[in-house]
Amino acid sequence: MSLGDSYRPIPGLLYNSVSFDGDFNPQNSVRPLRFGKGCVHHIFRIYSWGDAAAGSIAWRELITKISYIDHSVTDFFIFYGRYCTYVYGE
C-alpha cells in the first residue's frame, strides 16, 4: 500500500476544494506528454456517477506508460461533490 492509497486532505465543513498528489515514482523516466482526466460526481451523497479510475483514463486517452497521477476533490456540504483523477504519461 502506498501513501497515495491512504492519504486524503482534511475536508472543510461547508465547502472543500483541494488538489493533492497521487502516485509518483521519482526514478520514473516516463515523460508527461499526454494528459487525461476522469471524475466521479455525487448529489446528496445518495446518487453518484462517473469514472475516476486511472487505468480507464489511461486507456481512453491512449496513455500506455503512466508518469504520475494527481487528484482533486470539490464538495459543497452534502449537496454536490466531485472527485477527479488526473493521469499524465506517454
Secondary structure, DSSP 8 states (H G I E B T S, - for coil): --HHHH------SSEEEEEEEEEE-TT------EEEEEEEEEETTTEEEE---HHHHHHHTT--SEEEEEEEEEEETTTEEEEEEEEEE-
